[in-house]
Amino acid sequence: MEVYFLGTGTSQGIPVIGSHHSVCLSDNPKDKRLRVSVWIHNKDTSIVIDCGPDFRQQMITSNCKKVDAILFTHEHSDHTAGIDDIRPFNFKQGKIPIYGHARVIQNLKKRFEYVFETENRYPGAPSVEPIEVVNDVPFKVNDINIIPINASHGNLQVFGYRMDNFVYLTDVKTIETEEIEKIKGVNILVINALREEPHHSHFSLQDALDFVTLVQPKTTYLTHISHLLGFHDLVEKKLPPNVFLAYDNLEISI
């Protein structure tokens, strides 16, 4: 199974529009981050987690040719606003299953009503098959088994996902003990680390490192990174062994 980091930035991306912050002015490609998303695939199955406003660009850059399913972590715009750009996949494949909490599906139906319209449907509109994700109920996309992991983004429920020995969690601030048990000892953990300063709804860098110590994955990649965390190369030098900053277009094998 291959994992491709489509985007590793926070809601504004890096560079932030109009910013003169030194990280936003960096020439290092690893300091340029699209909105957070990841593509997991093997020879038979292709899954994208979250579909943000950079989705079109991410699909072109990654050369992704097929999407069998989209898994949503939650409904915030930086994770959902690219749904209209699934249309080229619809033209080739037909309906795409989308998975998310019932609340997230309802939010998408409200914001993107034309996508879910059944009568007087606009020709060429995106076509999806919504499927509710329920905590503690594993599901399967083709040959990939998926375990939902319940967490909190401030006061908002979010889902992370485990696929074999890979766990993806983003926009997490707190997670209950029983959910942590789903993660312990995993080979590869991806977890958010917004900045060094504490934040009300995201892990700070220290929060993320404390979580790594708790769950003991073999390797960790930090994502959902803001420009306030600092320059990629300088931050990575300060990280513990086997903890790395993810960056856009990074590819790893599970």
ABEGO torsion letter per residue (X at the ends): XBBBBABABBAAEOBBBGBABAAAABABAAABBBBBBBBBBBAABBBBBEBBAAAAAAAAAAGBABBABBBBABABAAAAAAAAAAAAAAAAAEBBBBBBBAAAAAAAAAABAAAABABGBBBGBBBBBBBBBBBGBBBBBEABBBBBBBBBBEABBBBBBBBEABBBBBGBABBBAAAAAAABGBABBBBBBABABBBAABBBAAAAAAAAAAAGBABBBBBGBBAAAEBAAAAAAABBBGBBBBBBGBBBBX
